[in-house]
């Protein structure tokens, strides 16, 4: 007699999330701020019904299993309908990054072989440039004033309710996002139904992002950026109210939404929270926010001083780390219970690190000598694996990013302490090698941003006739603040070896950024390439 498990075999597919939203949290609000700043309100129940209608319309228009449907949209309820409706049709949601150059968007759309595109009317001028750059779509559906294209509402109305939606498999592709292309052409990462459902579940658990039906979440991170970190799926799964900011991402507009919608959780990159901090400090008492408002920060490292500042303001910043290739949540930084009574500096130091891996994710750090010890000194490249970590790029590009024993090489240089907390110290490509010794640009940046006069700082290696490279710091000062190069060097001196200290400080109005909000260090290196020659 054979012995086997007796559990039901239920595929982990997106219809489980949509069904739950429609049946059990149907009345929970989904709020959208439009380009004209007006507010529209709907519910998960209506979003689910319209998503099914969109799915049937797509099937009726010829979308088949695995076909890509592009979105060029801001954060709002129709984009959420696409998140659900496109994969319900068997198609694959391909979010296009509207902050890229039209030529780059066209390349990505063609590389993914997108068949249809769903576009916001306010983005049609950009979309026209994308088409002019060579992108080809069989059908263009527009939310709002459609012009010569198919109106979104009319497309939904064309759905035949008798159309049978395909039976989904958990290994089917659900979505595709492209890497930022900082090391060559952008590469596609394809998420499955199973990986997305598992990611959504684990993102909600208390030691991860800790989301529940009691929360109201405002994703400042755009939905075209790594599935907005998977948060729309997680919120629908647990029934958290969603508040979409549309294109209005300035601090005052966001704070108004935080206040009016009683937001308990926000999510965005550090530059967003820097703006929020400045607005709150400049206008004390102007906005009434929910006590203990949590802010998930990702995209790049949050300086320790920023975490301290938000504690002072009665808000809690939660550090998370991930990549396009990791769906993206890989680690979260929460102080464990056994360190809750540690001294304040220790707790802040831990919170400023990238933390420990979420459940079901595994990490290790390796250098040429093998896996590094957890001594908080030895560094190497961070490796990661798990059920929502990509095993390849679409088209098989750069297979060397994966090790022979199944780890993804992140390209991040890291070290680990005795508590298992990882600290990213740089990108492999951004380390500075001076006189044969390595210098971490990121550690210098994070410390500089703890100076009371510094708003932002980026450090790059610049060619040097004697030392091969020397660090140069580009610094943006806070409004009204002053600082000299000598003052900043003296501020760094107690914390770093002398050879780490930047040879030059340049004061700039702004630091160039990538479409994801990260420092564009390639541009800084080009700009100051001859600074020491």
ROLOPA-960551 format. One line per field, with one value per residue (C-alpha): residue number from 1; y, x, z. Coordinates in pm, 1 decimal. Example, Ala and Ser with C-alpha at 12.3 -4.5 7.8 and 13.67 -1.06 7.14 Angstrom:
REM ROLOPA-960551
i c(1; 2)
y c(-450.0; -106.0)
x c(1230.0; 1367.0)
z c(780.0; 714.0)
REM end
This chain:
REM ROLOPA-960551
i c(1; 2; 3; 4; 5; 6; 7; 8; 9; 10; 11; 12; 13; 14; 15; 16; 17; 18; 19; 20; 21; 22; 23; 24; 25; 26; 27; 28; 29; 30; 31; 32; 33; 34; 35; 36; 37; 38; 39; 40; 41; 42; 43; 44; 45; 46; 47; 48; 49; 50; 51; 52; 53; 54; 55; 56; 57; 58; 59; 60; 61; 62; 63; 64; 65; 66; 67; 68; 69; 70; 71; 72; 73; 74; 75; 76; 77; 78; 79; 80; 81; 82; 83; 84; 85; 86; 87; 88; 89; 90; 91; 92; 93; 94; 95; 96; 97; 98; 99; 100; 101; 102; 103; 104; 105; 106; 107; 108; 109; 110; 111; 112; 113; 114; 115; 116; 117; 118; 119; 120; 121; 122; 123; 124; 125; 126; 127; 128; 129; 130; 131; 132; 133; 134; 135; 136; 137; 138; 139; 140; 141; 142; 143; 144; 145; 146; 147; 148; 149; 150; 151; 152; 153; 154; 155; 156; 157; 158; 159; 160; 161; 162; 163; 164; 165; 166; 167; 168; 169; 170; 171; 172; 173; 174; 175; 176; 177; 178; 179; 180; 181; 182; 183; 184; 185; 186; 187; 188; 189; 190; 191; 192; 193; 194; 195; 196; 197; 198; 199; 200; 201; 202; 203; 204; 205; 206; 207; 208; 209; 210; 211; 212; 213; 214; 215; 216; 217; 218; 219; 220; 221; 222; 223; 224; 225; 226; 227; 228; 229; 230; 231; 232; 233; 234; 235; 236; 237; 238; 239; 240; 241; 242; 243; 244; 245; 246; 247; 248; 249; 250; 251; 252; 253; 254; 255; 256; 257; 258; 259; 260; 261; 262; 263; 264; 265; 266; 267; 268; 269; 270; 271; 272; 273; 274; 275; 276; 277; 278; 279; 280; 281; 282; 283; 284; 285; 286; 287; 288; 289; 290; 291; 292; 293; 294; 295; 296; 297; 298; 299; 300; 301; 302; 303; 304; 305; 306; 307; 308; 309; 310; 311; 312; 313; 314; 315; 316; 317; 318; 319; 320; 321; 322; 323; 324; 325; 326; 327; 328; 329; 330; 331; 332; 333; 334; 335; 336; 337; 338; 339; 340; 341; 342; 343; 344; 345; 346; 347; 348; 349; 350; 351; 352; 353; 354; 355; 356; 357; 358; 359; 360; 361; 362; 363; 364; 365; 366; 367; 368; 369; 370; 371; 372; 373; 374; 375; 376; 377; 378; 379; 380; 381; 382; 383; 384; 385; 386; 387; 388; 389; 390; 391; 392; 393; 394; 395; 396; 397; 398; 399; 400; 401; 402; 403; 404; 405; 406; 407; 408; 409; 410; 411; 412; 413; 414; 415; 416; 417; 418; 419; 420; 421; 422; 423; 424; 425; 426; 427; 428; 429; 430; 431; 432; 433; 434; 435; 436; 437; 438; 439; 440; 441; 442; 443; 444; 445; 446; 447; 448; 449; 450; 451; 452; 453; 454; 455; 456; 457; 458; 459; 460; 461; 462; 463; 464; 465; 466; 467; 468; 469; 470; 471; 472; 473; 474; 475; 476; 477; 478; 479; 480; 481; 482; 483; 484; 485; 486; 487; 488; 489; 490; 491; 492; 493; 494; 495; 496; 497; 498; 499; 500; 501; 502; 503; 504; 505; 506; 507; 508; 509; 510; 511; 512; 513; 514; 515; 516; 517; 518; 519; 520; 521; 522; 523; 524; 525; 526; 527; 528; 529; 530; 531; 532; 533)
y c(0.0; 331.3; 620.8; 970.5; 1313.8; 1377.4; 1753.3; 1918.8; 2016.8; 2384.2; 2575.1; 2901.8; 3133.9; 3494.8; 3405.4; 3296.4; 3656.0; 3804.4; 3561.1; 3645.9; 4021.5; 3983.4; 3757.8; 3853.5; 4213.0; 4344.2; 4663.4; 4775.7; 5102.2; 5162.9; 5537.0; 5707.9; 6062.1; 6165.9; 6394.3; 6687.8; 6604.2; 6489.9; 6179.3; 5873.6; 5584.0; 5225.8; 4894.3; 4562.9; 4409.7; 4645.5; 4616.7; 4236.6; 4248.7; 4493.6; 4288.4; 3984.8; 4200.7; 4318.6; 3957.4; 3853.0; 4152.0; 4063.3; 3700.9; 3822.3; 4050.8; 3760.9; 3753.8; 3400.4; 3231.1; 3392.4; 3699.0; 4020.9; 4323.9; 4641.8; 4912.1; 5272.5; 5407.7; 5583.2; 5437.9; 5417.0; 5167.5; 5092.8; 4992.7; 4759.1; 4611.0; 4544.2; 4378.2; 4125.3; 4124.4; 4065.9; 3748.6; 3628.5; 3630.2; 3410.6; 3710.3; 3860.5; 4211.0; 4409.1; 4737.4; 4993.1; 5243.2; 5586.4; 5754.9; 5595.2; 5756.8; 5672.9; 5482.0; 5262.4; 5201.7; 5105.8; 4863.0; 4698.4; 4673.7; 4515.5; 4284.4; 4155.2; 4128.1; 4321.2; 4277.3; 4527.8; 4843.6; 5006.1; 5372.2; 5669.6; 5957.1; 6199.3; 5977.2; 5967.7; 6230.7; 6001.3; 5695.7; 5863.9; 5912.6; 5545.0; 5444.0; 5688.6; 5517.6; 5187.1; 5020.9; 4821.3; 4730.4; 4558.8; 4742.1; 5051.1; 5097.6; 5433.4; 5521.4; 5860.3; 6056.2; 5800.1; 6002.7; 5756.7; 5466.1; 5228.9; 5378.6; 5162.7; 5175.4; 5081.8; 4794.1; 4663.4; 4701.2; 4484.4; 4183.5; 3885.5; 3753.4; 3403.3; 3402.3; 3128.1; 3238.7; 2998.5; 2754.4; 2891.2; 2692.7; 2815.0; 2790.2; 3019.6; 3361.1; 3639.4; 3951.1; 4076.7; 4363.2; 4477.7; 4555.7; 4913.4; 4832.4; 4983.8; 4709.5; 4677.5; 4644.3; 4600.3; 4235.1; 4082.7; 3903.4; 3692.8; 3624.3; 3321.1; 3295.7; 3076.6; 3308.4; 3609.6; 3443.3; 3317.2; 3658.9; 3822.4; 3590.8; 3626.7; 4005.7; 4029.6; 3830.3; 4024.9; 3973.1; 4084.3; 4396.4; 4315.9; 4416.0; 4336.4; 4430.5; 4695.4; 4889.3; 5163.0; 5160.3; 5433.5; 5302.2; 5602.5; 5358.7; 5358.3; 5048.2; 5031.5; 4965.2; 4593.2; 4541.4; 4828.1; 4587.1; 4341.8; 4555.6; 4579.6; 4199.0; 4173.6; 4440.6; 4268.5; 3937.3; 4065.9; 4328.8; 4642.9; 4968.1; 5106.4; 5476.0; 5556.4; 5898.2; 5912.9; 6139.4; 6376.1; 6269.3; 6599.2; 6601.4; 6832.6; 6626.9; 6302.2; 6439.0; 6562.5; 6208.5; 6056.1; 6280.9; 6266.2; 5889.8; 5799.0; 5612.5; 5372.9; 5249.8; 5420.3; 5273.6; 5458.4; 5531.2; 5741.1; 6058.0; 6057.7; 6032.1; 6301.8; 6536.6; 6431.3; 6494.4; 6841.7; 6933.6; 6817.8; 7002.3; 7319.3; 7309.0; 7173.8; 7091.6; 7142.0; 6776.4; 6530.3; 6181.8; 5844.1; 5766.7; 5536.8; 5572.2; 5310.8; 5389.9; 5106.1; 5226.4; 5044.1; 5114.4; 5234.0; 5247.5; 5479.0; 5661.3; 5599.1; 5968.8; 5952.6; 5667.9; 5872.2; 6180.0; 5996.7; 5847.1; 6205.0; 6290.6; 5999.0; 5782.3; 5449.4; 5379.1; 5011.6; 4915.9; 4652.9; 4535.3; 4361.0; 4371.0; 4321.3; 3966.8; 3901.1; 3999.9; 4208.7; 4161.4; 3971.1; 4107.8; 4324.0; 4493.6; 4440.5; 4441.3; 4091.8; 4055.0; 3947.9; 4283.2; 4499.8; 4619.2; 4683.6; 5034.9; 5294.1; 5314.7; 4937.4; 4933.5; 5220.1; 5056.5; 4737.9; 4921.4; 5099.3; 4765.5; 4564.1; 4309.3; 3937.5; 3729.9; 3696.0; 3349.0; 3109.2; 3316.6; 3216.2; 3429.5; 3386.4; 3608.1; 3480.0; 3612.9; 3447.1; 3254.2; 3110.8; 3194.4; 3482.5; 3460.5; 3658.2; 3891.4; 4221.8; 4280.6; 4041.1; 4136.0; 3952.4; 3934.7; 3877.6; 3565.2; 3485.5; 3206.0; 3120.6; 3052.5; 3407.1; 3462.3; 3455.7; 3153.0; 3321.7; 3626.3; 3618.2; 3505.2; 3347.9; 3664.7; 3672.8; 3321.8; 3401.5; 3590.3; 3245.7; 3012.4; 2645.1; 2555.9; 2771.1; 3109.7; 3442.3; 3678.6; 4013.2; 4231.5; 4381.8; 4378.5; 4293.4; 4175.9; 3999.9; 4052.2; 3797.4; 3854.6; 3758.2; 4116.4; 4201.3; 4538.8; 4629.0; 4825.4; 4888.7; 4763.1; 4559.4; 4815.2; 5112.4; 5008.7; 5234.1; 5073.1; 5317.0; 5212.0; 4847.8; 4891.4; 4881.4; 5171.9; 5151.2; 5450.3; 5364.1; 5367.7; 5711.0; 5834.9; 5710.8; 5870.0; 6200.6; 6213.3; 6206.3; 6551.5; 6812.8; 7030.0; 6753.6; 6666.1; 6408.9; 6281.0; 6049.0; 5922.8; 5794.8; 5679.8; 5923.4; 5846.3; 5957.0; 5969.5; 5813.0; 5600.4; 5474.4; 5603.4; 5840.4; 5910.3; 6229.0; 6329.6; 6519.6; 6690.6; 6861.2; 7084.4; 7140.5; 7472.3; 7751.6; 7523.9; 7573.9; 7341.6; 7332.2; 7045.3; 7054.4; 7037.3; 6734.0; 6561.4; 6621.8; 6478.6; 6156.1; 6128.7; 5958.6; 5687.7; 5580.3; 5506.5; 5811.3; 5669.7; 5632.1; 6005.5; 6178.0; 6385.3; 6623.2; 6752.3; 6922.1; 7102.9; 7057.5; 7151.5; 6795.7; 6450.0; 6278.1; 5980.6; 5674.6; 5614.6; 5415.3; 5709.6; 5570.8; 5781.5; 5773.0; 5728.0; 5666.2; 6027.3; 6156.6; 5957.1; 6097.8; 6453.7; 6449.1; 6208.4; 6468.4; 6625.5; 6494.2; 6520.7)
x c(0.0; 147.4; 155.5; 92.6; -21.7; -394.3; -391.3; -585.4; -376.0; -474.9; -257.5; -116.3; -255.8; -369.0; -737.9; -707.1; -620.1; -893.0; -1156.7; -1067.4; -1083.4; -1422.0; -1579.1; -1429.3; -1301.9; -1527.9; -1617.1; -1259.3; -1178.6; -934.1; -869.6; -708.2; -583.0; -612.9; -384.8; -622.4; -591.9; -953.8; -1020.3; -1211.1; -1317.7; -1395.2; -1371.7; -1191.8; -1524.0; -1561.5; -1192.5; -1226.4; -1541.1; -1381.3; -1059.5; -1260.0; -1429.7; -1090.5; -971.6; -1270.6; -1225.8; -858.5; -943.4; -1210.2; -953.2; -714.4; -484.6; -370.4; -169.2; 174.2; 99.3; 240.0; 18.7; 208.0; 92.0; 215.1; 28.9; 53.2; -75.0; -455.3; -741.0; -739.5; -375.2; -472.3; -739.0; -461.9; -246.9; -528.2; -714.0; -420.5; -297.4; -657.7; -678.5; -368.9; -163.4; 145.2; 144.1; 444.0; 475.7; 669.4; 881.5; 758.5; 1070.1; 1295.0; 1387.9; 1138.1; 1411.9; 1467.9; 1094.8; 1063.7; 1355.4; 1200.4; 853.0; 990.7; 1224.3; 925.4; 714.7; 429.3; 107.9; -127.7; -66.4; -289.5; -198.6; -305.7; -430.6; -191.1; 96.0; -7.2; 256.2; 523.4; 361.0; 366.9; 743.2; 780.8; 596.4; 805.6; 1114.0; 999.6; 768.3; 489.8; 156.1; -141.0; -392.4; -371.0; -627.5; -641.4; -769.2; -937.0; -958.3; -856.6; -839.2; -786.1; -726.1; -965.9; -1123.5; -1060.9; -1423.1; -1549.3; -1302.4; -1432.7; -1790.9; -1704.4; -1642.0; -1869.6; -1971.9; -1998.1; -1630.3; -1450.2; -1128.4; -835.3; -749.3; -429.7; -125.3; 95.9; 399.6; 238.8; 404.3; 211.4; 423.5; 748.7; 969.8; 1298.7; 1616.1; 1741.4; 2013.6; 2295.5; 2531.7; 2425.2; 2090.5; 1785.8; 1698.7; 1354.9; 1260.2; 944.1; 738.0; 512.4; 170.6; 321.3; 614.8; 383.2; 132.0; 407.8; 575.1; 241.5; 182.1; 528.6; 536.5; 239.7; 380.6; 479.6; 855.5; 840.4; 634.8; 360.7; 54.9; -304.2; -666.2; -623.8; -382.9; -421.7; -124.7; -9.5; 243.5; 451.1; 670.0; 529.3; 343.1; 576.7; 870.0; 904.8; 529.0; 537.1; 735.2; 443.5; 239.4; -82.0; -101.4; -29.3; -286.1; -554.7; -467.4; -501.8; -768.9; -568.2; -711.7; -507.9; -451.2; -293.9; -124.8; -128.5; 146.4; 145.7; 453.7; 558.5; 575.2; 276.8; 45.0; 153.2; 114.7; -234.4; -328.6; -160.7; -372.2; -707.1; -705.8; -559.9; -269.0; -86.3; 183.9; 373.2; 628.3; 889.6; 1255.0; 1469.1; 1439.2; 1063.0; 1108.8; 1376.7; 1119.5; 858.5; 1101.7; 1188.5; 821.4; 734.1; 1028.4; 946.8; 573.8; 534.5; 173.9; 43.7; -46.7; -200.8; -72.4; -159.9; 44.0; 334.7; 290.3; 522.4; 728.8; 880.2; 1194.8; 1358.9; 1537.9; 1852.2; 1987.0; 1833.8; 2093.9; 2077.6; 2016.0; 1696.6; 1568.2; 1646.8; 1477.1; 1152.4; 1149.1; 1174.6; 871.7; 669.6; 700.7; 876.5; 1099.0; 1134.1; 1432.5; 1378.6; 1601.1; 1539.3; 1590.8; 1393.6; 1531.6; 1393.4; 1027.4; 1162.5; 1157.7; 1465.5; 1547.2; 1380.8; 1549.3; 1360.6; 1536.6; 1483.1; 1326.1; 1650.1; 1804.2; 1504.7; 1684.2; 2016.2; 2154.9; 2005.6; 2306.1; 2305.1; 1934.7; 1970.1; 2273.1; 2074.5; 1772.5; 1995.8; 2118.7; 1939.1; 1843.2; 1779.5; 1613.2; 1236.3; 1088.5; 1156.1; 1452.4; 1814.8; 2127.8; 2502.9; 2805.4; 3107.1; 3443.3; 3740.6; 3815.2; 3463.3; 3173.3; 3264.1; 3236.4; 2969.0; 3230.8; 3095.2; 3435.6; 3489.0; 3300.2; 3201.1; 2924.8; 2573.6; 2405.4; 2035.0; 1793.2; 1430.0; 1089.0; 1046.5; 1407.7; 1467.3; 1657.8; 1743.4; 1677.5; 1428.6; 1614.9; 1895.1; 2106.6; 2414.8; 2391.2; 2706.6; 2485.1; 2391.8; 2635.0; 2666.7; 2498.6; 2190.3; 2255.9; 2181.6; 2478.6; 2328.9; 2628.0; 2605.8; 2905.7; 2799.3; 2911.5; 2720.3; 2727.4; 2687.0; 2309.0; 2275.8; 2209.8; 2356.9; 2504.2; 2536.5; 2856.7; 2853.9; 2773.5; 3055.3; 3068.3; 3073.7; 3359.1; 3662.5; 4004.5; 4271.2; 4635.7; 4527.5; 4286.3; 3905.0; 3688.1; 3308.7; 3137.4; 2806.2; 2943.7; 3095.9; 2764.3; 2553.8; 2786.4; 2800.6; 2420.1; 2433.3; 2596.0; 2337.0; 2407.7; 2396.9; 2079.7; 2232.3; 2576.4; 2712.8; 3071.3; 3245.6; 3591.8; 3766.0; 4089.0; 4402.0; 4758.0; 4917.2; 4651.4; 4455.7; 4132.8; 4045.8; 3703.1; 3519.5; 3203.2; 2920.5; 2720.1; 2380.3; 2337.5; 2008.1; 1834.7; 2008.5; 2284.3; 2656.5; 2954.6; 3307.0; 3508.3; 3735.6; 3436.2; 3295.1; 3633.3; 3674.8; 3326.1; 3426.3; 3776.8; 3690.5; 3492.3; 3718.3; 4078.6; 4261.6; 4295.8; 3915.2; 3852.3; 3748.7; 4021.0; 3759.6; 3414.5; 3200.8; 2882.9; 2598.1; 2230.6; 2120.5; 2267.1; 2172.3; 1942.3; 1828.3; 1460.9; 1434.5; 1557.5; 1906.5; 2220.0; 2340.0; 2705.3; 2806.4; 2712.7; 2903.3; 3212.1; 3194.4; 3142.3; 3442.6; 3666.0; 3944.0; 3910.4; 4247.8; 4436.8)
z c(0.0; -108.0; 134.7; -1.1; 110.8; 127.6; 59.7; -222.7; -521.5; -562.7; -811.1; -676.5; -942.9; -942.2; -957.9; -593.3; -501.6; -722.5; -590.7; -232.1; -298.2; -467.1; -205.3; 129.4; 108.5; -166.3; 20.3; 93.5; -84.5; -366.7; -391.5; -692.6; -731.9; -1095.3; -1300.8; -1232.7; -858.0; -833.7; -623.0; -743.0; -522.4; -602.0; -415.8; -447.7; -547.8; -843.4; -936.6; -945.9; -1161.4; -1404.6; -1412.1; -1524.6; -1785.1; -1907.3; -1922.4; -2133.6; -2363.0; -2411.6; -2491.9; -2734.9; -2899.5; -2955.4; -2652.3; -2581.9; -2310.6; -2278.1; -2496.5; -2356.1; -2289.5; -2207.4; -1968.0; -1978.9; -1678.9; -1344.0; -1015.6; -1012.9; -1002.6; -1377.3; -1353.9; -1069.3; -1299.4; -1551.2; -1283.4; -1241.8; -1572.2; -1806.2; -1630.0; -1584.2; -1964.1; -1978.7; -2087.9; -1928.5; -1778.0; -1902.7; -1713.9; -1919.1; -1728.1; -1836.6; -1695.7; -1955.9; -2286.5; -2565.2; -2749.6; -2443.3; -2397.9; -2764.1; -2734.6; -2426.9; -2582.0; -2897.8; -2708.2; -2509.6; -2829.6; -2668.2; -2870.0; -2705.6; -2503.1; -2240.8; -2195.6; -1981.3; -2195.8; -2022.3; -2143.2; -2509.0; -2606.9; -2462.7; -2619.9; -2962.0; -2923.9; -2829.2; -3145.8; -3347.8; -3202.5; -3355.0; -3103.2; -3268.4; -3108.7; -3269.6; -3051.5; -2830.7; -2552.7; -2375.1; -2028.2; -2067.4; -2390.9; -2649.0; -2969.3; -3256.8; -3020.1; -2842.6; -2528.0; -2221.6; -2104.4; -2450.2; -2459.8; -2126.6; -2252.0; -2553.6; -2327.7; -2382.4; -2041.3; -2185.8; -2284.1; -2095.0; -1930.4; -1958.7; -1683.0; -1533.1; -1424.3; -1143.0; -1371.4; -1631.8; -1675.5; -1501.3; -1549.7; -1692.3; -1578.9; -1725.6; -1534.1; -1532.3; -1783.6; -1577.2; -1700.1; -2063.4; -2236.5; -2009.1; -1954.0; -1897.1; -1575.1; -1602.8; -1289.8; -1259.4; -1093.4; -821.2; -749.8; -729.2; -494.8; -263.2; -264.8; -180.1; 115.3; 266.0; 216.5; 453.2; 746.9; 1061.9; 1029.1; 665.6; 579.5; 830.5; 622.7; 718.0; 659.8; 929.8; 705.8; 447.6; 211.3; -25.2; -278.6; -384.4; -575.4; -930.9; -1048.4; -1348.8; -1112.0; -1019.1; -981.1; -727.9; -508.2; -523.2; -282.6; -491.5; -494.7; -122.1; -32.7; -238.6; -76.1; 282.1; 211.0; 294.0; 160.1; -131.0; -198.4; -534.0; -575.3; -955.4; -1093.2; -792.5; -598.8; -439.8; -61.4; -4.7; -227.5; -63.7; 288.0; 203.9; 95.7; 400.4; 619.0; 439.4; 377.5; 719.0; 558.8; 792.3; 549.6; 268.1; 27.4; -174.9; -241.4; -1.5; -209.9; -153.2; 223.3; 220.3; 68.0; 324.6; 609.1; 479.8; 439.2; 791.6; 944.5; 751.0; 837.6; 1191.6; 1277.1; 922.6; 863.3; 1106.3; 1028.6; 1172.5; 1486.0; 1405.0; 1028.0; 875.3; 570.7; 370.3; 199.0; -89.5; -415.9; -239.4; 112.4; 371.0; 580.8; 956.2; 1015.9; 811.4; 1030.5; 1341.8; 1196.9; 1127.5; 1476.1; 1600.1; 1385.2; 1526.6; 1214.2; 1159.7; 862.0; 764.3; 550.9; 279.3; -5.1; -333.1; -708.4; -1027.3; -1024.5; -672.7; -733.0; -544.3; -164.8; -48.3; 296.9; 562.3; 856.3; 1182.3; 1517.7; 1667.4; 2013.9; 2181.9; 2082.7; 2173.9; 2487.3; 2314.3; 2330.1; 2097.7; 1864.2; 1814.1; 1728.9; 1479.7; 1322.6; 1266.4; 1127.5; 874.7; 741.4; 475.7; 741.4; 719.9; 446.4; 443.0; 500.6; 208.8; 86.3; 143.7; 113.9; 137.8; 81.6; -111.3; -217.4; -385.1; -65.8; -41.3; 190.6; 420.1; 801.6; 988.6; 1139.0; 1003.8; 845.5; 557.3; 241.8; -71.5; -330.9; -201.5; -343.2; -315.6; -404.5; -337.0; -494.4; -625.8; -734.7; -1109.7; -1242.8; -1574.5; -1786.9; -2070.4; -2378.9; -2176.4; -2147.0; -1917.5; -1767.8; -1566.4; -1318.9; -1179.0; -1005.8; -1089.5; -758.5; -821.4; -658.4; -825.1; -813.0; -713.8; -799.0; -447.9; -217.8; 136.8; 477.2; 757.8; 1133.5; 1412.1; 1415.4; 1047.6; 938.0; 599.7; 517.5; 151.3; 120.0; -252.8; -596.0; -745.2; -1025.7; -783.6; -555.5; -575.0; -604.6; -490.8; -472.2; -477.0; -182.9; -201.4; -81.6; -38.0; -197.5; -31.8; 322.4; 261.7; 118.1; 406.8; 660.7; 472.1; 468.6; 847.9; 847.2; 949.9; 645.4; 383.0; 196.7; -42.0; -132.5; -399.5; -405.8; -719.2; -814.7; -1049.0; -1243.2; -1057.0; -1201.8; -891.6; -719.0; -1022.8; -865.0; -582.8; -430.6; -521.5; -333.2; -503.7; -229.9; -222.7; 82.1; 260.5; 182.3; 370.5; 501.7; 449.0; 470.8; 334.9; 196.9; 501.6; 737.4; 558.3; 547.9; 922.1; 978.7; 800.8; 946.1; 1279.9; 1103.3; 815.8; 730.0; 598.8; 246.6; 228.4; 268.9; -56.6; -217.9; -357.7; -267.0; -530.7; -430.3; -677.6; -701.7; -776.0; -825.7; -1153.3; -1107.2; -1294.5; -1375.5; -1051.6; -843.1; -779.6; -818.0; -1178.4; -1101.0; -1461.4; -1538.1; -1235.1; -1333.6; -1686.1; -1562.0; -1326.7; -1519.6; -1554.9; -1210.8; -1087.4; -1418.7)
REM end
